[in-house]
Amino acid sequence: MPDKVFCDPVHRHIVFDKDSDAILLDLIACPEVQRLRRIRQLGVSSYTFPGAEHSRFGHALGACHMMTQALDALARNQPELGLDDEVRLAARCAALLHDVGHGPFSHLTERICGFMHGRITTDVIQGASEVNAVLRGHASDLPGLVASLLSRGETTHPFLTDLLDSNLDVDRMDFLLRDAAYCGVSFGLYDYLRILHTLRIEDFVFDGQKHPIWLDKGKHSIEHFLYARFHMYWTVYYHKTTRGFESLFQKVLERAKELGKDAQCLPGIDRLLATTPDSETVLGTDDNLVLAQIALWRQSNDHILADLSRRFLSRSGFKPIGPVRLDPDRLGAVEDATTWLEGKGFAPAYYLLHNTRETTAYDYYRPEEETEELTSQTSITLMDNNGRRTEIAHALRGVAALSQEVNSNTFYYVPREEEAKLEQILAPLRA
């Protein structure tokens, strides 16, 4: 039977066999997966990078494709693992479905509406959904196995969970390449085929189970991956302009939640904002519905909601001031800025925003700081030709440097018409 081929700007062609991959094609056709076409991968990043209009759907296909390539590499290099077709299928299904629980604008609605997309994802897989029906139609235990792989539940193949969620997994490997391509930047690129070629599965002493390990000859490709991740976070994901629109978007929803019924929400949006959403509520919304709602809010009788909605849709966002230092002895400047805005008729809770981002490019496992978290999830372990194992941060100075420093910065965001005065008032906070 002919193949089903998805043309993709990252992988060129993502191929499914219409016979042996029929269940994956059925999953792709499910409304829960098709909804991902209407969820932007990078939230509001297109306000900063015009090309960043890509969806979670493309990423889901890419993650599934990378899982397939990882499994094929293991089959070639370690046939003794004996991965049967059902195990391979569960891992590929998990990679395809790992993001179905995302709310509108990806992570942004999670923060204000109080849900975790991972929980919604497992609910979809195990609940009353077409995804669940497709999985059960193939094997009654398949939904539970797929959900277990995604939630780090009991599994006989923990290394598959590591390939789905760890410091070096198929999710991160795809989204770095994909986001770099759509944002038009080059530093998110790295040699993922070399990384997969050097992937092996070995026993680990700490839990007596099999986990990923990487041949020493692949260390510089992995190092490149970690540097790519670092630069993507600080240049794309944490870009100061994007963070300003993220904060503005969240303030729009926050104001609507505060108004309650007076916000006059569309069906679906009302439930999303009213309580902690369940899977049915989240799946009933998407970026298009939220944008339609914000467009209606421009005519709200509440002048704050109307103004914030107008600013968001017209890309007339707040201006960044910073980076700043929030030292206790400098915070009088914030009080002065608050007083100034109040005098100008602005409610500071909605017009004096601050946004802090903090990350470590690679936080590796340290035996002297033992925690319950699996070493395979936090660490990338290398193995040389003699079987000696080394944590990559102990093998490469560059990775060690990345892992030793916590990078953080804070910006204030203010109405652009008051930028000049507030820049002057907040000057003592300048880092």
Backbone torsions as a table, in degrees:
resi	resn	phi	psi	omega
1	MET	NA	142.1	-177.9
2	PRO	-61.9	156.3	177.8
3	ASP	-79.8	156.0	167.5
4	LYS	-99.8	121.5	-174.2
5	VAL	-118.2	125.4	172.1
6	PHE	-101.3	120.8	174.4
7	CYS	-74.5	132.9	-172.3
8	ASP	-138.6	135.4	-177.6
9	PRO	-70.4	-15.8	-179.8
10	VAL	-95.0	-51.8	-173.7
11	HIS	-102.1	3.2	-178.1
12	ARG	69.3	-66.6	179.1
13	HIS	-134.1	127.9	173.0
14	ILE	-109.0	114.8	-167.1
15	VAL	-111.3	133.2	172.9
16	PHE	-124.1	133.8	175.6
17	ASP	-77.3	123.6	-174.6
18	LYS	-64.5	-16.4	178.4
19	ASP	-94.8	-65.9	-175.1
20	SER	-71.0	-24.0	-179.7
21	ASP	-104.7	23.4	-175.3
22	ALA	-57.7	-39.9	-178.5
23	ILE	-65.2	-37.9	177.9
24	LEU	-65.3	-39.8	177.4
25	LEU	-67.3	-35.6	175.5
26	ASP	-65.8	-38.8	177.1
27	LEU	-64.3	-42.6	179.6
28	ILE	-59.8	-33.7	-179.2
29	ALA	-77.7	-11.6	-178.8
30	CYS	-65.0	143.8	-179.5
31	PRO	-61.2	-30.5	179.4
32	GLU	-64.8	-33.3	178.0
33	VAL	-83.6	-41.4	178.3
34	GLN	-61.5	-29.9	176.8
35	ARG	-57.4	-28.2	-178.8
36	LEU	-64.2	-17.4	173.7
37	ARG	-64.5	-22.5	-175.5
38	ARG	-106.5	17.8	175.1
39	ILE	-120.7	115.4	-179.0
40	ARG	-69.8	136.4	-179.8
41	GLN	-60.1	-40.2	-173.3
42	LEU	-114.5	28.5	174.1
43	GLY	57.5	-115.0	-176.7
44	VAL	-101.4	16.2	-176.7
45	SER	-62.5	-19.7	179.6
46	SER	-67.2	-17.3	173.9
47	TYR	-67.1	-23.6	179.0
48	THR	-103.4	-44.4	179.8
49	PHE	-114.8	101.8	-172.0
50	PRO	-56.4	-25.4	-179.1
51	GLY	-79.6	-9.2	-172.9
52	ALA	-81.0	54.1	179.0
53	GLU	-100.4	6.4	-173.5
54	HIS	-72.4	161.4	-170.6
55	SER	-110.0	166.4	173.1
56	ARG	-64.7	-23.5	-179.9
57	PHE	-63.7	-48.8	178.7
58	GLY	-60.1	-40.1	178.2
59	HIS	-65.3	-38.3	178.5
60	ALA	-60.8	-44.4	176.5
61	LEU	-62.3	-41.2	-179.0
62	GLY	-65.4	-41.4	178.7
63	ALA	-65.0	-40.3	176.6
64	CYS	-62.5	-43.0	179.0
65	HIS	-61.4	-43.1	180.0
66	MET	-68.2	-36.7	175.6
67	MET	-62.7	-41.4	177.8
68	THR	-60.2	-43.3	179.0
69	GLN	-65.7	-38.5	177.8
70	ALA	-64.3	-43.2	179.2
71	LEU	-66.2	-38.2	177.5
72	ASP	-64.8	-39.4	178.1
73	ALA	-63.3	-42.0	178.5
74	LEU	-65.7	-38.2	178.8
75	ALA	-63.3	-36.1	178.5
76	ARG	-73.9	-45.0	-170.5
77	ASN	-89.4	-25.8	-180.0
78	GLN	-139.3	66.4	-179.1
79	PRO	-61.0	-19.5	-179.9
80	GLU	-67.9	-14.2	176.6
81	LEU	-63.4	-28.8	175.7
82	GLY	61.9	43.0	179.5
83	LEU	-72.1	114.3	-178.4
84	ASP	-81.0	173.3	-174.1
85	ASP	-63.0	-35.8	-178.0
86	GLU	-69.0	-37.5	177.7
87	VAL	-67.4	-45.4	177.2
88	ARG	-58.1	-43.5	-178.5
89	LEU	-62.3	-45.2	-179.8
90	ALA	-59.4	-41.8	-179.7
91	ALA	-66.5	-40.7	179.7
92	ARG	-69.0	-39.2	176.4
93	CYS	-62.4	-42.4	-179.9
94	ALA	-61.8	-42.6	179.0
95	ALA	-64.3	-40.7	179.8
96	LEU	-65.4	-37.1	-171.5
97	LEU	-97.3	0.8	-167.7
98	HIS	-63.2	-17.0	-177.0
99	ASP	-114.6	10.5	-174.4
100	VAL	-64.7	-18.3	-179.0
101	GLY	-87.6	4.2	-179.2
102	HIS	-68.2	139.7	174.9
103	GLY	-85.5	-179.9	178.2
104	PRO	-55.5	141.9	-178.1
105	PHE	54.8	36.8	174.1
106	SER	54.8	-118.7	-171.2
107	HIS	-73.4	-16.7	-171.0
108	LEU	-64.4	-43.0	-179.0
109	THR	-73.2	-24.9	176.9
110	GLU	-59.2	-42.3	-173.5
111	ARG	-67.0	-37.3	-176.2
112	ILE	-91.7	-27.3	-177.0
113	CYS	-97.4	-10.2	170.7
114	GLY	77.2	44.6	174.1
115	PHE	-137.0	162.1	178.0
116	MET	-112.8	128.6	-176.3
117	HIS	-63.0	-27.9	178.3
118	GLY	-62.9	-41.4	178.3
119	ARG	-66.2	-42.2	178.7
120	ILE	-62.4	-39.7	179.7
121	THR	-59.3	-49.5	-179.2
122	THR	-66.6	-32.9	176.3
123	ASP	-63.8	-40.7	178.8
124	VAL	-64.0	-44.3	-176.7
125	ILE	-65.8	-35.9	-175.5
126	GLN	-102.1	-6.7	-175.5
127	GLY	-99.0	-162.5	-177.4
128	ALA	-82.7	82.8	-178.3
129	SER	-138.5	163.4	175.6
130	GLU	-68.6	-31.1	174.7
131	VAL	-58.8	-48.0	179.6
132	ASN	-61.7	-41.1	-178.9
133	ALA	-62.8	-40.3	178.8
134	VAL	-65.4	-45.2	-179.7
135	LEU	-63.7	-46.5	179.9
136	ARG	-65.2	-32.3	179.0
137	GLY	-63.5	-25.5	177.8
138	HIS	-86.0	-46.0	178.9
139	ALA	-159.5	134.7	-174.0
140	SER	-62.1	-28.9	-178.0
141	ASP	-92.3	-2.0	-175.3
142	LEU	-65.8	-42.0	177.9
143	PRO	-57.6	-43.3	179.6
144	GLY	-64.5	-38.9	-179.6
145	LEU	-67.5	-44.0	179.7
146	VAL	-64.1	-45.2	179.0
147	ALA	-62.9	-37.3	179.8
148	SER	-65.5	-40.4	178.1
149	LEU	-62.4	-35.9	-177.2
150	LEU	-82.1	-22.2	-175.7
151	SER	-110.2	10.4	-177.6
152	ARG	57.4	42.1	174.1
153	GLY	-83.4	-169.0	179.6
154	GLU	-65.1	127.9	178.7
155	THR	-153.0	148.5	177.3
156	THR	-84.7	-3.2	-179.4
157	HIS	-131.7	72.0	-177.9
158	PRO	-61.8	-24.2	-179.7
159	PHE	-66.2	-25.5	176.1
160	LEU	-69.2	-37.9	174.6
161	THR	-62.4	-40.3	177.4
162	ASP	-62.1	-37.3	179.6
163	LEU	-70.8	-18.3	176.9
164	LEU	-92.5	-29.1	-174.7
165	ASP	-152.9	100.0	177.8
166	SER	-167.6	-174.2	177.7
167	ASN	-70.5	-13.8	178.6
168	LEU	-142.5	84.8	-175.1
169	ASP	-127.5	172.6	-176.2
170	VAL	-70.0	-27.8	176.4
171	ASP	-62.3	-55.8	-179.5
172	ARG	-65.0	-39.5	-178.5
173	MET	-61.7	-38.3	179.2
174	ASP	-76.3	-46.0	-171.8
175	PHE	-69.2	-27.1	176.3
176	LEU	-64.9	-47.4	179.1
177	LEU	-64.5	-43.6	-176.0
178	ARG	-67.2	-47.3	-178.0
179	ASP	-65.8	-37.9	177.3
180	ALA	-62.8	-43.1	-178.4
181	ALA	-62.4	-46.5	-176.1
182	TYR	-76.4	-27.1	178.2
183	CYS	-83.8	-11.3	178.2
184	GLY	77.3	29.0	178.1
185	VAL	-115.7	156.2	-174.8
186	SER	-104.2	-17.3	-172.7
187	PHE	-78.1	-1.4	173.5
188	GLY	-88.3	3.3	-176.6
189	LEU	-89.6	144.4	178.1
190	TYR	-161.5	170.7	-174.5
191	ASP	-92.8	83.3	-176.7
192	TYR	-70.7	-27.5	179.1
193	LEU	-66.0	-37.7	176.3
194	ARG	-64.1	-40.4	179.1
195	ILE	-62.5	-45.8	-180.0
196	LEU	-66.7	-34.6	179.2
197	HIS	-63.7	-29.9	-177.3
198	THR	-97.1	7.8	177.6
199	LEU	-73.7	133.6	172.6
200	ARG	-136.6	163.5	176.6
201	ILE	-119.3	124.1	-177.1
202	GLU	-136.0	160.4	175.0
203	ASP	-70.2	139.6	175.5
204	PHE	-113.6	138.0	-175.3
205	VAL	-67.0	-35.5	-168.7
206	PHE	-64.6	-28.2	177.5
207	ASP	-133.1	2.0	177.3
208	GLY	70.6	17.3	-178.3
209	GLN	-119.8	170.4	-177.3
210	LYS	-90.0	135.6	-179.6
211	HIS	-141.4	164.8	179.2
212	PRO	-66.7	144.8	171.8
213	ILE	-141.6	158.0	-172.7
214	TRP	-126.6	131.2	179.1
215	LEU	-61.2	143.8	-175.4
216	ASP	-55.0	-32.5	-176.9
217	LYS	-67.7	-11.5	178.0
218	GLY	-97.3	5.3	-170.4
219	LYS	-64.0	-35.2	-177.0
220	HIS	-75.5	-29.0	173.3
221	SER	-67.7	-38.2	176.9
222	ILE	-68.0	-40.5	176.7
223	GLU	-58.0	-42.5	178.5
224	HIS	-61.5	-42.3	177.0
225	PHE	-57.4	-45.5	-177.8
226	LEU	-67.0	-38.9	175.6
227	TYR	-66.8	-38.9	177.7
228	ALA	-60.8	-42.4	179.2
229	ARG	-62.4	-43.8	179.1
230	PHE	-58.6	-49.2	-176.7
231	HIS	-70.0	-34.2	177.4
232	MET	-65.3	-39.2	-179.9
233	TYR	-63.4	-49.1	-172.8
234	TRP	-83.5	-18.6	179.8
235	THR	-100.3	-30.7	-177.8
236	VAL	-111.9	-66.3	-172.2
237	TYR	-63.1	-36.6	-178.8
238	TYR	-107.0	24.2	178.5
239	HIS	-59.2	137.9	-172.8
240	LYS	-62.3	-34.5	179.0
241	THR	-69.4	-44.4	177.1
242	THR	-58.6	-44.7	-179.4
243	ARG	-62.2	-33.3	176.4
244	GLY	-64.9	-43.0	178.6
245	PHE	-72.8	-30.3	172.7
246	GLU	-61.6	-45.8	180.0
247	SER	-64.5	-40.5	178.7
248	LEU	-64.1	-45.0	177.9
249	PHE	-57.2	-45.7	-179.1
250	GLN	-67.0	-33.1	177.1
251	LYS	-69.4	-33.4	174.2
252	VAL	-59.0	-49.8	-179.5
253	LEU	-67.0	-37.2	179.5
254	GLU	-62.6	-42.7	178.3
255	ARG	-64.3	-41.3	178.3
256	ALA	-63.1	-40.7	177.3
257	LYS	-63.0	-40.3	-179.9
258	GLU	-64.1	-37.3	-179.6
259	LEU	-74.3	-24.0	-179.8
260	GLY	63.8	-130.1	-177.5
261	LYS	-63.7	-25.8	-179.5
262	ASP	-68.0	-14.1	177.7
263	ALA	-74.3	-16.1	178.9
264	GLN	53.7	64.9	-176.6
265	CYS	-81.4	149.7	171.9
266	LEU	-67.9	154.1	174.5
267	PRO	-56.0	133.5	-176.6
268	GLY	102.0	-51.1	176.9
269	ILE	-68.2	-36.5	179.5
270	ASP	-60.9	-42.0	179.6
271	ARG	-72.2	-34.7	179.8
272	LEU	-62.7	-36.9	-176.3
273	LEU	-91.8	-18.4	-171.2
274	ALA	-79.1	-43.1	-174.9
275	THR	-138.6	176.8	173.2
276	THR	-64.8	115.3	-170.4
277	PRO	-69.4	145.4	170.6
278	ASP	-96.3	-179.6	-174.9
279	SER	-63.5	-37.2	179.9
280	GLU	-62.9	-41.0	179.7
281	THR	-65.7	-46.4	-179.0
282	VAL	-62.8	-44.4	-178.1
283	LEU	-69.2	-17.1	178.4
284	GLY	-83.6	3.3	-179.3
285	THR	-127.6	160.6	175.3
286	ASP	-158.8	179.7	-178.2
287	ASP	-58.8	-39.8	-176.8
288	ASN	-62.8	-41.9	-179.7
289	LEU	-66.2	-42.2	179.4
290	VAL	-64.9	-41.2	178.7
291	LEU	-64.8	-39.4	176.7
292	ALA	-62.4	-39.5	178.7
293	GLN	-64.7	-45.7	-179.5
294	ILE	-64.2	-34.7	176.7
295	ALA	-62.7	-39.5	177.2
296	LEU	-68.5	-36.2	-179.1
297	TRP	-65.5	-17.0	175.9
298	ARG	-61.0	-21.8	178.8
299	GLN	-102.3	15.1	-178.1
300	SER	-64.0	148.7	174.3
301	ASN	-71.4	-17.6	176.4
302	ASP	-84.5	116.1	-172.4
303	HIS	-67.0	-28.6	179.0
304	ILE	-69.4	-49.0	179.4
305	LEU	-61.5	-41.9	-180.0
306	ALA	-64.1	-43.3	-177.5
307	ASP	-69.4	-44.9	179.2
308	LEU	-62.7	-40.0	179.7
309	SER	-64.5	-42.5	178.5
310	ARG	-61.5	-45.3	-178.9
311	ARG	-61.8	-40.0	-177.8
312	PHE	-67.3	-49.0	-175.1
313	LEU	-69.5	-31.9	-178.1
314	SER	-90.0	5.5	-174.7
315	ARG	52.6	40.9	175.4
316	SER	-106.0	57.2	-171.0
317	GLY	-74.6	-178.1	179.5
318	PHE	-78.0	156.4	-178.8
319	LYS	-94.9	138.6	-179.6
320	PRO	-80.4	141.9	171.4
321	ILE	-125.3	121.1	-178.1
322	GLY	148.2	-168.0	3.2
323	PRO	-67.3	154.6	-176.6
324	VAL	-123.1	163.9	174.6
325	ARG	-113.8	130.2	-177.1
326	LEU	-95.6	49.5	176.7
327	ASP	-67.5	138.0	-178.6
328	PRO	-54.9	-34.9	-176.8
329	ASP	-79.8	-1.1	178.7
330	ARG	-109.4	-4.7	-169.3
331	LEU	-74.3	-5.8	173.1
332	GLY	-59.3	-28.4	178.0
333	ALA	-63.5	-35.8	177.9
334	VAL	-65.8	-41.0	177.3
335	GLU	-62.5	-39.9	178.4
336	ASP	-65.0	-40.3	178.3
337	ALA	-65.3	-39.0	177.7
338	THR	-61.2	-45.5	-179.9
339	THR	-62.6	-42.1	179.4
340	TRP	-61.0	-47.1	-178.7
341	LEU	-63.7	-41.7	178.0
342	GLU	-60.0	-40.2	178.2
343	GLY	-64.5	-26.1	178.8
344	LYS	-91.8	3.4	177.9
345	GLY	87.2	13.9	178.5
346	PHE	-100.1	136.1	174.7
347	ALA	-79.7	111.2	-174.2
348	PRO	-55.8	-31.7	-179.6
349	ALA	-59.8	-23.8	-178.4
350	TYR	-114.3	-8.1	-175.0
351	TYR	-126.6	2.3	171.4
352	LEU	-128.9	91.4	-172.4
353	LEU	-105.1	145.8	172.3
354	HIS	-131.6	146.9	-173.4
355	ASN	-137.3	122.2	178.1
356	THR	-114.7	135.2	174.8
357	ARG	-126.8	138.7	-177.7
358	GLU	-143.7	135.6	178.1
359	THR	-159.4	153.6	168.9
360	THR	-111.8	128.3	-174.7
361	ALA	-58.8	-35.1	-179.8
362	TYR	-153.1	111.3	-179.2
363	ASP	-107.1	101.9	-170.8
364	TYR	-94.5	165.8	179.8
365	TYR	-71.7	134.5	177.4
366	ARG	-122.2	112.2	-176.8
367	PRO	-56.2	-31.4	-178.6
368	GLU	-75.1	-8.4	177.4
369	GLU	-122.3	53.8	-173.7
370	GLU	-55.8	131.5	174.4
371	THR	-129.8	178.0	179.1
372	GLU	-77.1	-14.5	-177.4
373	GLU	-70.5	136.7	-177.3
374	LEU	-62.4	136.5	177.8
375	THR	-62.0	-32.2	-177.8
376	SER	-69.2	-23.3	179.1
377	GLN	-80.6	-34.5	-174.9
378	THR	-98.5	-19.5	-172.5
379	SER	-115.5	155.9	171.7
380	ILE	-117.6	114.1	-173.9
381	THR	-105.9	132.4	178.1
382	LEU	-100.5	154.8	176.6
383	MET	-136.5	126.8	-179.4
384	ASP	-88.8	-176.0	-176.1
385	ASN	-65.6	-19.6	178.8
386	ASN	-95.0	5.1	178.1
387	GLY	85.6	2.5	178.6
388	ARG	-73.2	139.2	-176.4
389	ARG	-110.8	140.8	-179.0
390	THR	-143.2	132.4	172.6
391	GLU	-66.0	137.2	-170.0
392	ILE	-61.6	-30.7	178.3
393	ALA	-69.7	-20.6	175.5
394	HIS	-86.2	-15.3	-177.8
395	ALA	-96.5	-27.0	-174.5
396	LEU	-128.1	123.6	-178.4
397	ARG	-61.4	-36.3	-178.8
398	GLY	-62.8	-42.4	178.4
399	VAL	-68.0	-38.7	177.5
400	ALA	-59.6	-40.6	179.4
401	ALA	-65.1	-40.3	178.5
402	LEU	-61.8	-37.1	-173.3
403	SER	-82.9	-13.7	-174.5
404	GLN	-91.1	-12.9	-174.5
405	GLU	-118.9	127.8	172.4
406	VAL	-88.2	118.3	-179.4
407	ASN	-94.0	129.9	-176.1
408	SER	-148.7	144.3	168.0
409	ASN	-154.0	159.8	-177.2
410	THR	-131.3	137.2	173.9
411	PHE	-125.1	146.7	166.6
412	TYR	-97.8	148.6	179.0
413	TYR	-125.8	130.1	-172.3
414	VAL	-135.2	157.7	176.7
415	PRO	-56.9	135.4	-173.8
416	ARG	-62.5	-28.4	-179.3
417	GLU	-72.9	-14.1	177.8
418	GLU	-112.4	12.1	-172.8
419	GLU	-60.2	-46.9	-173.9
420	ALA	-60.4	-46.3	-179.0
421	LYS	-68.5	-42.8	-177.9
422	LEU	-70.8	-30.5	173.6
423	GLU	-59.8	-41.2	179.6
424	GLN	-68.9	-42.9	-178.2
425	ILE	-66.5	-39.4	-176.2
426	LEU	-89.5	5.2	-178.5
427	ALA	-54.5	-36.6	179.2
428	PRO	-62.4	-17.4	-179.7
429	LEU	-85.6	-10.2	-174.7
430	ARG	-55.2	129.1	-179.7
431	ALA	-68.9	NA	NA
